[in-house]
């Protein structure tokens, strides 16, 4: 399903993207994700959009707002049955809908007697009651505990997929985007990039997307040589190699990015394999602190104090290396994982 | 054993109860749609309409009564247009009581509607419920204790009304002499014994209505928790 929609009020949006399977609309808070979902549902007036010719009440969408909005005076099954006509056996149909989300046993509870995750499942059952052509989910992981989110919501996604109804979930949660079949990134009122999550997370098209998908190490460089499949850039920390792109030209200013968990600490006790010989940078470990089971490090290059990198090491690496703040350190940026982006922000979507 | 004073006061009490019932009924019919309009729609003149509805709060009851007398009297526009003479009659009392109680109840109704979660109404809309269905299936079940509390407020306020009723109705026994005015007439006649019985009864009735109002209000508040956004 194709979504094309333009808005000027309450904010400027002009988007075109595909929804198939479980699609995540990824964007920072305030990017207009909620407004976009509400416009598709018709709650925000828009002249365009997939169902623009229909009244809100007649649009074949199932809308689940961020706070779920179950009717507090109705039991779970009555909530699920809300949109059903009186001519059918509403309770039987509602139970069948609740059963799709494994909560038929809670049918007679009121919303206040349900946990956030259970309320969400009732909301989903209700949203599917009219057999919509599209499900709209606003920040579906925000109602869940982070501890149980992965397990609980992966199951919800599987059940939504099983319903066969394409879903569009607005979220700022990279975890959710990684579970999706398709990701569209909303930035500055446009779709900055769309594609399978593996593609978007590995090769963000520009800085806005890179930041959303956790490329926390971003630094400028200039292309000095291209020898397919690699390009060499000159950075503050010296020459670095990265995969070439077809848009690259020698002399071009680019941004390079690498994820903190993909910065590798060189182990002095072990000879380096050939693969990590390249992109070595010497410097100091300026900061070090524990974050749960990981260790966060701040690395400063010896050649350029302005060139800093964030490191994220699993605890078994720290157990072996016994790093301390202030010590000298060498890191390598595996060239396969160093990603080059165009310098100008928000390159237009190529379709 | 019912005291004689109370038996003699019965016509005045009955009139008061009839007036309060009729007035609170019309306040609901008029005030609920008006409050819904004021709470949910943006239209030119909304503030002016709101101010006009709240005006009786700031007016001495005698001023309101005076204008109503001009409006409803034998040579007023109502009489000339329809031949109806509502001054010094029960319908005139109802008009005065409705206008005088509307601002208080309207504020209650409006607050009830403003506290409804707009997400609930939006979601109901996406689920196919048209405006009347949304009102019947979502708004009323959540808001009825609050709305009833506003109606009881109008009832209590009308029972306690004096100035407007005196201006527009005079004090015609059996026709416009309500309990509060009957009490005033008893005191004027220095009949303090009977006045005490009437005053005590009014006090008791007022306490019961205000108490009922508080219970309804609490019930409504617990049913519609204040929004977190």
Boltz contact constraints between the chains, C-beta under 6 A:
constraints:
  - contact:
      token1: [A, 41]
      token2: [B, 126]
      max_distance: 6.0
  - contact:
      token1: [A, 43]
      token2: [B, 122]
      max_distance: 6.0
  - contact:
      token1: [A, 56]
      token2: [B, 125]
      max_distance: 6.0
  - contact:
      token1: [A, 57]
      token2: [B, 125]
      max_distance: 6.0
  - contact:
      token1: [A, 57]
      token2: [B, 128]
      max_distance: 6.0
  - contact:
      token1: [A, 57]
      token2: [B, 130]
      max_distance: 6.0
  - contact:
      token1: [A, 63]
      token2: [B, 126]
      max_distance: 6.0
  - contact:
      token1: [A, 65]
      token2: [B, 119]
      max_distance: 6.0
  - contact:
      token1: [A, 67]
      token2: [B, 119]
      max_distance: 6.0
  - contact:
      token1: [A, 69]
      token2: [B, 119]
      max_distance: 6.0
  - contact:
      token1: [A, 69]
      token2: [B, 120]
      max_distance: 6.0
  - contact:
      token1: [A, 69]
      token2: [B, 123]
      max_distance: 6.0
  - contact:
      token1: [A, 73]
      token2: [B, 141]
      max_distance: 6.0
  - contact:
      token1: [A, 73]
      token2: [B, 142]
      max_distance: 6.0
  - contact:
      token1: [A, 82]
      token2: [B, 127]
      max_distance: 6.0
  - contact:
      token1: [A, 83]
      token2: [B, 127]
      max_distance: 6.0
  - contact:
      token1: [A, 83]
      token2: [B, 128]
      max_distance: 6.0
